[in-house]
Amino acid sequence: MILGKFGDEDELLFEIELITADGLEIPIDAVFDTGFSWWLAIDNQDLAALGWTYLEQQTMLTAQGEAEFDIYLGEMRIGGEDFDIPVHVGQGLSEILLGRQWLKNQKLLVDMPSKLLTLG
């Protein structure tokens, strides 16, 4: 089970590690976004240091309208477990996002009155 925390505006935050192509582990807080359909989304400015492999481009409908995303094969760690996943890379993403794909094999528990947030 992965413990999360609530942000200043009640964002659902989980610490993850992005793993570069040469094995460097970069710990960051990611926002769990139930409106995002895929695994992970990052801003294109965050991509440069990672060295991940480009796969394809995809057009997606976002809250701001249609947007182009480059899809990379990325590696990350969450809850001590490593994952190789497709990562959506776009412009103007203010946060690193975890999406609904995690809910296919993890249970999200959000109990704000008790300040309890878990994934797993």
ChimeraX attribute file (.defattr): number of C-alpha atoms within 10 A of each C-alpha:
attribute: neighborCount
match mode: 1-to-1
recipient: residues
	/A:1	12
	/A:2	15
	/A:3	14
	/A:4	21
	/A:5	19
	/A:6	16
	/A:7	12
	/A:8	7
	/A:9	6
	/A:10	9
	/A:11	13
	/A:12	20
	/A:13	22
	/A:14	24
	/A:15	17
	/A:16	22
	/A:17	21
	/A:18	20
	/A:19	22
	/A:20	18
	/A:21	14
	/A:22	9
	/A:23	10
	/A:24	12
	/A:25	16
	/A:26	13
	/A:27	14
	/A:28	13
	/A:29	18
	/A:30	22
	/A:31	22
	/A:32	23
	/A:33	19
	/A:34	15
	/A:35	12
	/A:36	17
	/A:37	14
	/A:38	18
	/A:39	18
	/A:40	24
	/A:41	25
	/A:42	21
	/A:43	18
	/A:44	15
	/A:45	12
	/A:46	12
	/A:47	15
	/A:48	10
	/A:49	11
	/A:50	18
	/A:51	14
	/A:52	18
	/A:53	12
	/A:54	14
	/A:55	12
	/A:56	12
	/A:57	13
	/A:58	12
	/A:59	10
	/A:60	13
	/A:61	10
	/A:62	11
	/A:63	9
	/A:64	6
	/A:65	7
	/A:66	10
	/A:67	13
	/A:68	15
	/A:69	20
	/A:70	18
	/A:71	20
	/A:72	19
	/A:73	15
	/A:74	22
	/A:75	20
	/A:76	20
	/A:77	17
	/A:78	16
	/A:79	14
	/A:80	11
	/A:81	9
	/A:82	14
	/A:83	13
	/A:84	11
	/A:85	15
	/A:86	20
	/A:87	24
	/A:88	24
	/A:89	24
	/A:90	18
	/A:91	13
	/A:92	10
	/A:93	14
	/A:94	8
	/A:95	13
	/A:96	20
	/A:97	25
	/A:98	26
	/A:99	19
	/A:100	18
	/A:101	14
	/A:102	18
	/A:103	13
	/A:104	7
	/A:105	9
	/A:106	14
	/A:107	12
	/A:108	16
	/A:109	13
	/A:110	16
	/A:111	10
	/A:112	11
	/A:113	6
	/A:114	7
	/A:115	10
	/A:116	13
	/A:117	18
	/A:118	18
	/A:119	19
	/A:120	13
